[in-house]
């Protein structure tokens, strides 16, 4: 069972032969890319190791002109990237239709990414 399924999301995994084409098709700029791309039933993208709490908060009230959220790269300690108690603070970015982004949430410690309420 995937982390998203454990968090209550209904998921279907696909392994396309050209993931870059998927990212390009959803207008995910290279500077925002990571190893995973999820697409909601509403067409929003979630790129990389975005904690479920922020996905849930985003989907509850999608910001105007947003295409989704991203955690570029693979930050140490983010969901799926745990290595003991090591953690590197990271940002969850709000991706916009015009290609720009802004900080949606700053994750300063491991406990913060697992809190139930999405309070960026």
C-alpha positions, 0 to 999 in steps of 0.5 A: 500500500502506498503512502497516499493510500495509507493517507486515504487517497484512492490511487492507481500507479502507472509507469509510462515509458516517457515520464518527461512527456507526462511532466511536459504535458502537465506543464511542470517546469524542469526546475520543479520536477522530481521523481514522481508525478501524481495527477488528481481526478480534477487534473491537478498535479503533485510533483515529487514527495509532497506530504499528503496533508498539503495535497488534502489542503490544496484539493479542499480549496485549490488556489486560483490559476494553480496547476498543483504542488511540487517538492522539487528534488528528493529532500532528505526526510520528506515522505518516502525519503526518510533516513533515520532521524535525518531531515533537511527542511524543504518547501512545498511549492504552488505551481501556477498556470503561467509557469511561476511558483510560490511557497505554499508551505515550508516544512521545517521538521519531520513531524510537521509534514505528518500533521493532519491539518493542512495549515501552510 
